[in-house]
C-alpha cells in the first residue's frame, strides 16, 4: 500500500518547506536561460547567413590568436630536466668532484 501522507516528508532532517518554491524558481530560471540561449543562437545563425566571409575571417583570426597564445605558453614552460641540462655546460668537472666528496 502506497504512503499518501505528504506531511511525513516535512519532518526529514535538512528538508524545509521552501525547497519546493526554490526548485520552481530554479526551473523558471533555467527555462529563461534556455529561451535566451535559443534567441542568441538564432541571431547568430542569421548573422552568419548575412555575412559569411566576415564570419570566416573572424573565425580564422580567433583561431590564429588562440594558437599563438597556446604556442607562447607551451614554449615558456620548461621541464626540470631541461633546466638541469641547461646548467651542465656551465659546470666544470672540478665542481662535481668537490660536491660528491
Helices and strands as residue ranges (DSSP letters): G 7-11, H 19-50, H 52-76, H 80-88, H 93-100
